[in-house]
Amino acid sequence: MFEKFFEIIEKKLQQLKDQQLYRSIIDMETAEGMKITIKGRSYINFASNDYLGLSKHPLVKKSAQKAIELFGAGSGAARLLSGGTLIHKELEKLICKFKDSEASLVLNSGYTANSCLIPAIADEDDLILSDELNHASIIDGCRLSRAKKLIYRHKDLQHLIRLIKDTPCNGKKIIITDTVFSMDGDIAPIREIYELCKSEEALLYIDDAHGTGILGEGHGTLKHFGLSADNFVIQMGTLSKAVGCFGAFVCGTDILINWFINSARGFIFSTALPSSVVASSYASLKIIMEDKTLIKKLWENTQRVMNTIKTLKLSTTDTQTPIIPILFENIEDAMRASNILNNSGIYAPVIKPPTVRTPRIRISISAGHTEEDIERLNKALINLYQQPHQA
Ligand SMILES: *Cc1c(COP(=O)(O)O)cnc(C)c1O
């Protein structure tokens, strides 16, 4: 049975292998700080979004342990049944304070958030304008919404303005953008887009996955630009990156959040996050709000690597964040470079099409990296530069 189907997918997998686009899972055997071991070899991890090293913070770990003792390992049900706890509510209160918003809701992941929140705010009559480099979960959310979707060129305000002004629409207009683009590390022109939404009476939906904990003294991209969480702004963010835990959240007005509770399918029909995960996020957010040394360290580490990238004139994007891509003309060159870095104990894998257009090694810097770790990366980059394979 199904011979044909298996034959087809086997052939497709072979094609991916032939094009060097085949993906496979790599799991770690140990992880101590940013030091990891994979297949018995040790590396410094430059492939993690744990930008502040908070996943390993003693207080963050302790909070999860305490919550497990109180509520057990799993939550047992969706939030609307019996899956929620006091800790979920407390985290949402803290997120409101953190993001200066009226209300917030915790969701199970960033992917879940985008794929269920966008369909909850947009339908057939509406028009979504979406940056061409937006995260895959936004693209899927837009598809599920059945709204008309127009893609504007990456961060191209003129293009966005033309599309929003020239496209007739009976319903709402919604602009959706990543704040920090996950594969390029550049920042969307949020101030201009914010003003455009105001003047065009459009909703603004921002995905602050890589801005939260990093920009605006940790509070995220709105704070970075000095903008207020006005009622036309919907802020989504994750607890899985700089917060170092797992899950996501959305912030908005009371009415909006109540609407999500009553209509977002990925919220209603999925088991709530375990209280341990929620409690660790709570502890982590508290640290981000109260202790600015980690953020300072993150930017110092980033600056030290960027200096090397600039000195060596390695090809990169116009990154403004701890996401540092090194671009290559083809996958082979990127793979070769990644192997050279691997041999120096640096773990920074290649990101390939179709995830990105230009193959790259994506280096992410963390406050969890020690001075020696950064030094080791810089030396490995210098060594890489001496090989003639870079774009
Ligand atoms: C990582 C990421 C997500 C998905 O978040 P998860 O919590 O990993 O599911 C969504 N949007 C952007 C921009 C991301 O970088």
The ligand as an ORCA input file, in Angstrom:
! r2SCAN-3c Opt
* xyz 0 1
  C      11.438     31.949     16.416
  C      10.436     32.824     15.819
  C       9.076     32.508     15.906
  C       8.609     31.207     16.477
  O       8.735     31.176     17.845
  P       8.797     29.782     18.612
  O       8.535     30.124     20.024
  O      10.158     29.222     18.369
  O       7.743     28.918     17.999
  C       8.172     33.417     15.407
  N       8.577     34.566     14.830
  C       9.876     34.885     14.703
  C      10.267     36.168     14.061
  C      10.856     34.017     15.184
  O      12.132     34.305     15.044
*
